[in-house]
Amino acid sequence: MQNRFFLLFLLLSNFVFAQEKKDSLTSPQLKAQVFESKQSVTIDGKTISLNAKAGTMELKDENNKPIALFGFTAYFKENPEKNRPIIFAYNGGPGSSSYWLHIGIMGPKRIVVDDPNYNGAAPYELVNNEFSVLDIADVVMMDPVGTGLSVPIGEATGKDFWGVDQDIRSVSLFIMQFLKAHDRLNSPKYILGESYGTFRNAGVMSYLLNQGYALNGVVMVSSVFDLRSLFFAPNEDLSYIFYLPTMAATSWYHDKITNKGSDLPAFVEEVRAFTEKEYSPALFKGNRITETEKSEIAGKLEKFTGISAEIWKRANLKINAGEYFQELLRSTGETVGRLDSRYKGINIDPMSMDSFTDPQSDAISPAYTMGFLDYFHGSLNVSKDLLYSTSAYAKEGFKWDWKHQGNSFWGADAAVTTLPDMAEALSKDPNVKVLIMNGYYDLATVFYAIEHSISHLDLPKSATDRIIMTYYEAGHMMYTHLPSAKLFREDLKKFIEDTQRK
């Protein structure tokens, strides 16, 4: 009897424990919180007063069930003019918060960095951001779930947000619900993404349009739409072709080009012509290329990159990005940056064929991270009890699901691309325009790959004419370079103004 009673007690205890555990996983344990502050920014000699809101908004699914607390920081102009535009902005990763864009170019303050050199330890300086577009538009910085203050709630878990389609859905739901909550449904609307944020953008612009939310414009900063462009896959030539113009631009910057001249765009155009007319056909031949042809192409590759023809021949005319980072400055014991190849750092293993670190990331990350967190919990008044996650990579179970609807053929994923999403939106909406902003020295998402993506969109000229390309003599985060930050603002401001004209 005692044993049976004990067993019954144990079963009941386990049931209660399991139910409590289930309730703890399925009940919203946290509540949305918003912290308000007054901010200002001075642009072109005029001071704009801003109401800032930083915190979380409860995000609901299509059945009105809470699924996340979605983190954001919004800047609204005090006493705004009618029909003031609103821009939703985010970084990429996937798994990165938006603090890079936030204090790099979009917010009222920008972090001061010693571009393109390494920065020392604190204190760091935040100054007025004269390159922001807050004079003409309100800005909402978004942090996808797993980053910033954003967390799943209710029955939702990380896997409901950590994937190509899951991410597009949740970001789109936030934009739609935020517009409604803040009475901005009839405002001119823009989305701005950086890096993977551009891959996301192509999906979001299509998702929103299918829900009846037409965008005035879409801004792509350091873009990637087809992931094949990033991978140096076996028996595949595309990435080597895509990366060559940026490698050449980098060699030009580091004075590895003989008689290089002073005009980078003109030099890049020469490299484009060589890549299309000579380099690509040579690689297409594979092992059918003759030794004479290989020697001729290797000689021209040396001319455009400063890396010896012998090395190019030994590599069968194909050097990948990691090898290039190491090889360019190997003789001086240095390596160049991936995110911004103007940066250079110590090569800790000069015999290695691949780089170990990214000098640009090493040089600016402490300044951006400490500068932002101090601003977030100080000026924006966000409670210090809340943890702001700069990325989702340390989150338990963080793993990205790369499957995307429309990428599957014959039951297999033939590609990972959101180009079809962009093409669909451009075809359905004859008014939407896209601004693509490229850094010449970006060796993470190279400009020639984007040019290839756009030139291979199966759309009429009337649609592709609505895609605008701009270029900057800087890297992935071109706004760390102040002349490029100034040009970034001018190009973005013009794009916003032009896309509101009838």
Disulfide bonds with the S-S distance in Angstrom:
none
